[in-house]
Amino acid sequence: MDHMVKTNRELEVTAEAIDAALVSVRKKCVIFKWISLVSFVILSAVGVLAFTLLAAEIGGNSGLEGRECLVMMQVGVQCILFSVFLFFVMRVFIDLGKGVSPFSRKEANRIQISGIVLVVESVIDANLPQFVELVSSSSGLMTGIVHVADPVFGVNIGSLISGIVFIGFAFILRFGALLQDVSDGTV
């Protein structure tokens, strides 16, 4: 009997420790939510500004050189892609901060979309200069862009690997959601 009371007391302490750990994790998720939100707003603003400058150049009102137009386009595209990435990551942290389980199809989809955005960014980042050069030379837009690179298909390996890891993590979350459904008896 004495052993049974001790075990129950240990269970109470363990449950309290788990609750305290969950509160701590939720607080950290709220911090990451705000970091993601601020980063999202800044990157979105920079991306819109870059495209605004490009629109002014196409209209002939900015006085940008060809190389500067290319840089503005690269900055704009990368900022917008990373803003999309941060939006989905931020949504995950918002839910986690509210105590929503990460093992759900919704969270897995958000992580998977984030990974896909990183994979797309890895290809666009490495090939945007060649694409801009091709478009500008064939359309006459943004004249003055000089030859920027050899026409070789490339990939930003860091973004590619990160994207693949995010996609893999999404499958783990999806598997966890299925196990949770089985455990809850909702299947």
Salt bridges, closest charged atoms under 4 A:
ASP95 OD2 - LYS106 NZ 3.40
ASP95 OD2 - ARG110 NH1 2.64
GLU107 OE2 - ARG110 NH1 3.59
GLU133 OE2 - HIS147 ND1 2.84
ASP150 OD1 - HIS147 NE2 3.82
ASP181 OD2 - ARG105 NH1 3.15
